[in-house]
Amino acid sequence: MTQLTPPLPPVELISYLDTLVEPHILCDTDYRIVAANLAYRRDYGDAKALIGQTCYAVSHHYAAPCDQAGETCPLKQSLKSRQRERVLHLHHTPHGEAYVNIELAPILGADGQVAYFIEKMEPLGVSHDLAEARTLVGRAPTFRRMLELMGRVAPSDATVMLQGESGTGKELVAKAIHDASRRAERPFVAVDCSGLTETLFESELFGHEKGSFTGASARRIGLVEAASGGTLFLDELGDIPLGMQVKLLRLLETGTFRRVGASDFMKADIRLISATHRNLRAMVDDGRFRQDLYYRLNTFPIALPALRERREDVPLLAEALLSRVAPGRTLRLTPAALACLMHYDYPGNVRELRNVLERASLLSDGNEIHPTHLPEEVQGTVHAKVGVGETALLPKNGPLTLSALEATTLYERLAQHRGNRKSLAAELGISERTLYRKLRGLHCQ
């Protein structure tokens, strides 16, 4: 498709954009911003300085379009498909970096060719800003794919199943989905299904009437009632007793439940999110989990990446977690300590990283955390002098290989750049995409 420089946008189009409640910008086919609506100016400041600049320079501080910097470019996709495109991007804003859902639609001119693109920006409600220590933190591709799915499903009432290893933050993800939904002002109620007997589980979930069993001295509402209008989060789903699974299925299919000891059914108004670290498909095959319930709960599955699958996020996570485990202290990790943390596989995932940092903060008397403050299994390396004031991380066991040396060097440099691939790529004089392929090849992701 031949790209022509379009004329100035019609006044009617700009007036229309100003009626939209979400931030919108108007771009031409050369990525240049030609207009911004009132909502954009309200959230992101005066748009006059932006007119004429490229969208990738303003949003990402890139010198080239997103697809040339290892990102997905919705404008290029829309130019090819001539349809609406949607993508999740990490944007620079006046309030820091934030994940933003981008929805971009082409506008055709009188000649039938694409003349402009309307771009709508919706904050995901999940930022990587470290000012909020409890927020979801990350930049890695696997983490961003998870956020994209969260952004897609959050506005709906669809049942969500979170799948991931222990310690990956499933409850945090469930709460983020709730906070980005239309139910955000209503309760978020979490239920740990592990260790509950069938009788106790039913009473906890649905409540009971006075005298319905020994010890039931008064009526008690269940967690389904407590979550009315909001979100019910069932953690460790695979531990739900088989006898209770049919009652949970009835809740999902009919939207009704009955307190223990009651005869009347009650209407439930909840959005259900569940989570498990188990292989439910295998449990269905073994007869330990109902197939019909599995399909009802698995409407929209989201996989949470293990920490070893997003190693480049360790510096950001470590900074956020240190502010929680050592409030009031200005602790920082030395590059060598951070490189050790980035080498480790974390069978306990983010939860284990938090525990490692809490232990290290207690062992450190100063403002720095060194490798000696880390558990032996996390250290996993020895430090050898290679020059004045320089150290290299060498394997404790086995021969030193060229690939191991290359991986170690990249680990240390990435740690010094706080996991920022763009910054490290600029220092190395290569594209971010090339660096990403190199990291993947060295299993640094």
VODOVEX-572006 format. One line per 10 residues: number of its first residue (from 0); their letters; for each residue x, y, z of C-alpha. Coordinates in nm, 2 decimals. Layout:
# residues N
NUM> A> X:Y:Z  ...
# end
This chain:
# residues 445
0> MTQLTPPLPP> 0.00:0.00:0.00  0.14:0.34:-0.10  0.17:0.57:0.20  0.10:0.93:0.13  0.14:1.22:0.37  -0.23:1.30:0.46  -0.36:1.65:0.49  -0.44:1.80:0.83  -0.72:1.61:1.00  -1.08:1.74:0.95
10> VELISYLDTL> -1.21:1.96:1.23  -1.50:1.72:1.27  -1.27:1.43:1.34  -1.09:1.62:1.61  -1.42:1.74:1.76  -1.53:1.37:1.77  -1.22:1.26:1.95  -1.28:1.53:2.22  -1.62:1.36:2.30  -1.45:1.03:2.39
20> VEPHILCDTD> -1.39:0.97:2.76  -1.07:0.77:2.72  -0.74:0.91:2.61  -0.71:0.91:2.23  -0.45:1.03:1.98  -0.46:1.05:1.60  -0.16:0.94:1.40  -0.08:0.94:1.03  0.07:0.65:0.84  0.42:0.78:0.91
30> YRIVAANLAY> 0.37:0.73:1.29  0.33:1.11:1.35  0.09:1.24:1.61  -0.14:1.49:1.45  -0.40:1.54:1.73  -0.48:1.44:2.09  -0.82:1.46:2.26  -0.92:1.63:2.59  -0.90:1.31:2.79  -0.54:1.26:2.67
40> RRDYGDAKAL> -0.45:1.61:2.76  -0.61:1.56:3.10  -0.41:1.25:3.18  -0.09:1.31:3.00  -0.05:1.69:2.99  -0.03:1.95:2.71  -0.04:1.78:2.37  0.10:2.08:2.18  0.46:1.96:2.22  0.36:1.61:2.10
50> IGQTCYAVSH> 0.21:1.72:1.76  0.45:1.62:1.48  0.64:1.37:1.70  0.62:1.00:1.63  0.42:0.78:1.86  0.71:0.55:1.93  0.93:0.84:2.04  0.67:0.98:2.28  0.54:0.65:2.42  0.87:0.44:2.44
60> HYAAPCDQAG> 1.15:0.69:2.37  1.25:0.48:2.08  1.44:0.61:1.78  1.26:0.36:1.54  0.92:0.20:1.52  0.82:-0.05:1.78  0.86:-0.36:1.55  1.22:-0.26:1.49  1.29:-0.25:1.86  1.16:-0.59:1.95
70> ETCPLKQSLK> 0.80:-0.48:2.02  0.47:-0.55:1.84  0.36:-0.25:1.64  -0.02:-0.21:1.62  0.01:0.06:1.35  0.21:-0.16:1.12  -0.03:-0.45:1.18  -0.33:-0.23:1.12  -0.18:-0.09:0.80  -0.15:-0.44:0.67
80> SRQRERVLHL> -0.48:-0.58:0.80  -0.68:-0.26:0.76  -0.86:-0.36:1.07  -0.87:-0.28:1.44  -0.56:-0.40:1.63  -0.49:-0.44:2.00  -0.17:-0.47:2.20  -0.03:-0.42:2.55  0.27:-0.18:2.57  0.48:-0.04:2.85
90> HHTPHGEAYV> 0.45:0.34:2.81  0.64:0.64:2.95  0.38:0.87:3.11  0.42:1.18:3.33  0.36:0.95:3.63  0.63:0.70:3.54  0.61:0.38:3.32  0.28:0.20:3.31  0.13:-0.08:3.11  -0.13:0.05:2.87
100> NIELAPILGA> -0.38:-0.14:2.65  -0.36:0.01:2.30  -0.65:-0.03:2.06  -0.58:0.12:1.72  -0.83:0.16:1.43  -0.76:0.27:1.07  -0.95:0.57:0.92  -0.99:0.55:0.54  -0.97:0.86:0.32  -1.19:0.94:0.02
110> DGQVAYFIEK> -0.96:0.73:-0.20  -1.01:0.42:0.01  -0.66:0.43:0.15  -0.56:0.44:0.51  -0.52:0.81:0.60  -0.51:0.81:0.99  -0.51:0.58:1.29  -0.72:0.65:1.60  -0.53:0.51:1.90  -0.71:0.46:2.23
120> MEPLGVSHDL> -0.51:0.41:2.55  -0.65:0.22:2.85  -0.43:0.18:3.16  -0.43:-0.18:3.26  -0.45:-0.11:3.63  -0.12:-0.29:3.67  0.20:-0.10:3.66  0.57:-0.19:3.70  0.63:0.13:3.90  0.82:0.04:4.21
130> AEARTLVGRA> 0.65:0.31:4.42  0.38:0.05:4.50  0.56:-0.24:4.66  0.27:-0.48:4.62  0.21:-0.42:4.25  0.29:-0.67:3.98  0.64:-0.60:3.86  0.80:-0.71:3.54  0.91:-0.65:3.18  0.98:-1.00:3.05
140> PTFRRMLELM> 0.79:-1.12:2.74  0.63:-1.41:2.94  0.51:-1.16:3.21  0.38:-0.92:2.95  0.18:-1.20:2.77  0.02:-1.28:3.11  -0.07:-0.91:3.15  -0.22:-0.90:2.80  -0.45:-1.19:2.89  -0.54:-1.02:3.22
150> GRVAPSDATV> -0.63:-0.70:3.03  -0.85:-0.90:2.79  -1.05:-1.08:3.05  -1.07:-0.83:3.34  -1.36:-0.62:3.20  -1.58:-0.93:3.15  -1.74:-1.16:3.40  -1.57:-1.47:3.25  -1.45:-1.74:3.49  -1.07:-1.74:3.50
160> MLQGESGTGK> -0.83:-2.02:3.59  -0.48:-1.92:3.69  -0.22:-2.19:3.64  0.13:-2.17:3.78  0.38:-2.30:4.03  0.36:-2.22:4.40  0.50:-1.88:4.47  0.43:-1.72:4.13  0.17:-1.47:4.28  -0.16:-1.62:4.18
170> ELVAKAIHDA> -0.36:-1.43:4.44  -0.19:-1.11:4.34  -0.29:-1.17:3.98  -0.65:-1.25:4.08  -0.67:-0.93:4.29  -0.53:-0.73:3.99  -0.80:-0.88:3.76  -1.07:-0.79:4.02  -0.93:-0.43:4.06  -0.95:-0.38:3.68
180> SRRAERPFVA> -1.31:-0.52:3.65  -1.65:-0.35:3.69  -1.66:-0.52:4.03  -1.36:-0.34:4.17  -1.57:-0.15:4.43  -1.72:-0.47:4.56  -1.55:-0.74:4.79  -1.26:-0.96:4.68  -1.28:-1.27:4.89  -1.00:-1.53:4.88
190> VDCSGLTETL> -1.05:-1.90:4.99  -0.76:-2.14:5.05  -0.90:-2.48:4.95  -0.61:-2.68:5.08  -0.66:-2.87:5.40  -1.04:-2.82:5.42  -1.26:-3.12:5.49  -1.57:-3.16:5.28  -1.80:-3.05:5.57  -1.58:-2.76:5.66
200> FESELFGHEK> -1.54:-2.65:5.30  -1.92:-2.65:5.24  -1.98:-2.45:5.56  -1.71:-2.20:5.47  -1.82:-2.15:5.12  -2.20:-2.15:5.16  -2.25:-2.08:5.53  -2.48:-2.26:5.77  -2.80:-2.23:5.96  -2.82:-2.24:6.34
210> GSFTGASARR> -2.83:-2.60:6.47  -2.74:-2.75:6.13  -2.45:-2.94:6.30  -2.28:-2.97:6.63  -2.12:-2.64:6.72  -2.34:-2.43:6.49  -2.48:-2.20:6.76  -2.58:-1.93:6.52  -2.65:-1.86:6.15  -2.33:-1.78:5.96
220> IGLVEAASGG> -2.31:-1.64:5.60  -2.06:-1.81:5.37  -1.78:-1.67:5.16  -2.01:-1.68:4.85  -2.25:-1.44:5.03  -1.96:-1.23:5.16  -1.83:-1.18:4.80  -2.17:-1.07:4.67  -2.13:-0.83:4.38  -1.75:-0.89:4.38
230> TLFLDELGDI> -1.50:-1.17:4.31  -1.46:-1.51:4.48  -1.10:-1.64:4.45  -1.06:-2.02:4.50  -0.69:-2.09:4.56  -0.55:-2.45:4.54  -0.84:-2.56:4.34  -0.71:-2.91:4.30  -0.76:-2.98:4.67  -1.14:-2.94:4.66
240> PLGMQVKLLR> -1.30:-3.26:4.78  -1.49:-3.46:4.51  -1.81:-3.44:4.71  -1.80:-3.06:4.70  -1.71:-3.04:4.33  -2.07:-3.11:4.23  -2.20:-2.84:4.45  -1.95:-2.59:4.31  -2.06:-2.70:3.96  -2.42:-2.62:4.06
250> LLETGTFRRV> -2.31:-2.28:4.18  -2.15:-2.21:3.84  -2.43:-2.35:3.63  -2.73:-2.21:3.81  -2.59:-1.92:4.00  -2.75:-2.05:4.32  -2.64:-2.21:4.64  -2.79:-2.33:4.97  -2.66:-2.28:5.32  -2.59:-2.60:5.52
260> GASDFMKADI> -2.91:-2.69:5.70  -3.13:-2.46:5.48  -3.40:-2.57:5.24  -3.41:-2.27:5.02  -3.17:-2.18:4.75  -3.01:-1.83:4.73  -2.89:-1.64:4.43  -2.52:-1.57:4.40  -2.38:-1.26:4.22  -2.00:-1.33:4.20
270> RLISATHRNL> -1.72:-1.35:3.95  -1.52:-1.67:4.01  -1.14:-1.68:3.97  -0.96:-2.01:4.06  -0.60:-2.10:4.08  -0.39:-2.42:4.10  -0.04:-2.55:4.07  -0.16:-2.90:3.99  -0.22:-3.06:3.65  -0.60:-3.07:3.66
280> RAMVDDGRFR> -0.62:-3.23:3.31  -0.42:-3.53:3.45  -0.65:-3.53:3.77  -0.95:-3.55:3.54  -0.80:-3.85:3.36  -0.74:-4.02:3.69  -1.09:-3.95:3.82  -0.98:-3.72:4.09  -1.14:-3.41:3.94  -1.47:-3.38:3.77
290> QDLYYRLNTF> -1.45:-3.32:3.39  -1.76:-3.10:3.37  -1.63:-2.88:3.65  -1.29:-2.86:3.49  -1.44:-2.73:3.17  -1.66:-2.47:3.35  -1.37:-2.34:3.55  -1.12:-2.34:3.26  -1.32:-2.09:3.05  -1.02:-1.85:3.03
300> PIALPALRER> -0.69:-2.00:3.15  -0.39:-1.78:3.22  -0.05:-1.92:3.28  0.17:-1.75:3.53  0.54:-1.77:3.44  0.79:-1.92:3.68  1.06:-1.68:3.79  1.33:-1.88:3.61  1.13:-1.80:3.29  1.16:-1.42:3.35
310> REDVPLLAEA> 1.50:-1.38:3.50  1.55:-1.03:3.36  1.27:-0.92:3.60  1.48:-1.02:3.91  1.64:-0.67:3.95  1.30:-0.50:3.94  1.15:-0.75:4.17  1.44:-0.74:4.41  1.42:-0.36:4.44  1.05:-0.37:4.51
320> LLSRVAPGRT> 1.08:-0.66:4.76  1.37:-0.50:4.95  1.15:-0.19:5.02  0.90:-0.43:5.18  1.14:-0.66:5.38  1.36:-0.37:5.50  1.14:-0.06:5.52  1.33:0.25:5.62  1.67:0.12:5.50  1.83:0.21:5.17
330> LRLTPAALAC> 1.96:-0.14:5.10  2.10:-0.22:4.75  2.24:-0.53:4.59  2.59:-0.52:4.46  2.62:-0.62:4.09  2.78:-0.95:4.20  2.50:-1.03:4.44  2.24:-0.94:4.18  2.41:-1.16:3.92  2.40:-1.45:4.17
340> LMHYDYPGNV> 2.02:-1.39:4.21  1.98:-1.39:3.84  2.16:-1.72:3.80  1.94:-1.90:4.05  1.64:-2.11:3.94  1.40:-2.03:4.23  1.19:-2.35:4.28  0.98:-2.13:4.52  0.96:-1.85:4.27  0.89:-1.49:4.38
350> RELRNVLERA> 0.80:-1.61:4.73  1.14:-1.77:4.76  1.31:-1.45:4.63  1.14:-1.25:4.90  1.26:-1.49:5.17  1.62:-1.48:5.03  1.62:-1.10:5.04  1.47:-1.08:5.39  1.74:-1.32:5.52  2.01:-1.11:5.34
360> SLLSDGNEIH> 1.88:-0.79:5.48  1.91:-0.93:5.83  2.27:-1.04:5.77  2.38:-0.71:5.62  2.50:-0.45:5.87  2.55:-0.18:5.60  2.37:-0.06:5.30  2.48:-0.32:5.06  2.39:-0.69:5.01  2.69:-0.90:4.90
370> PTHLPEEVQG> 2.70:-1.26:4.77  2.81:-1.37:5.12  2.48:-1.26:5.26  2.29:-1.50:5.02  2.22:-1.87:5.09  2.48:-2.10:4.96  2.25:-2.25:4.70  2.18:-1.90:4.57  2.55:-1.80:4.56  2.62:-2.10:4.33
380> TVHAKVGVGE> 2.94:-1.93:4.20  3.28:-1.81:4.32  3.43:-1.47:4.26  3.77:-1.46:4.10  3.97:-1.14:4.03  4.02:-1.07:3.66  4.15:-0.72:3.68  4.18:-0.41:3.89  3.85:-0.37:4.07  3.68:-0.62:3.84
390> TALLPKNGPL> 3.53:-0.96:3.92  3.38:-1.24:3.71  3.14:-1.51:3.82  3.28:-1.85:3.75  3.11:-2.19:3.79  3.20:-2.37:4.12  3.21:-2.71:3.95  3.31:-2.83:3.61  3.52:-2.67:3.33  3.48:-2.31:3.23
400> TLSALEATTL> 3.33:-2.30:2.88  3.30:-2.01:2.63  2.92:-2.02:2.65  2.93:-2.01:3.03  3.17:-1.71:3.02  2.94:-1.53:2.77  2.63:-1.61:2.98  2.81:-1.49:3.30  2.91:-1.16:3.13  2.56:-1.09:3.00
410> YERLAQHRGN> 2.41:-1.17:3.34  2.64:-0.92:3.51  2.58:-0.65:3.26  2.20:-0.71:3.26  2.21:-0.69:3.64  2.39:-0.36:3.63  2.12:-0.23:3.39  1.84:-0.35:3.63  1.72:-0.60:3.37  1.66:-0.33:3.11
420> RKSLAAELGI> 1.73:-0.50:2.78  1.69:-0.17:2.58  1.96:0.00:2.79  2.20:-0.30:2.77  2.14:-0.33:2.39  2.23:0.03:2.34  2.55:-0.01:2.54  2.65:-0.32:2.33  2.56:-0.15:2.00  2.30:-0.41:1.90
430> SERTLYRKLR> 1.93:-0.42:1.86  1.71:-0.52:2.15  1.57:-0.80:1.94  1.92:-0.94:1.88  2.00:-0.92:2.25  1.67:-1.10:2.33  1.76:-1.38:2.09  2.11:-1.41:2.25  1.96:-1.42:2.60  1.71:-1.69:2.51
440> GLHCQ> 1.99:-1.89:2.35  2.18:-1.87:2.67  1.87:-1.96:2.88  1.89:-1.62:3.05  1.51:-1.58:3.02
# end
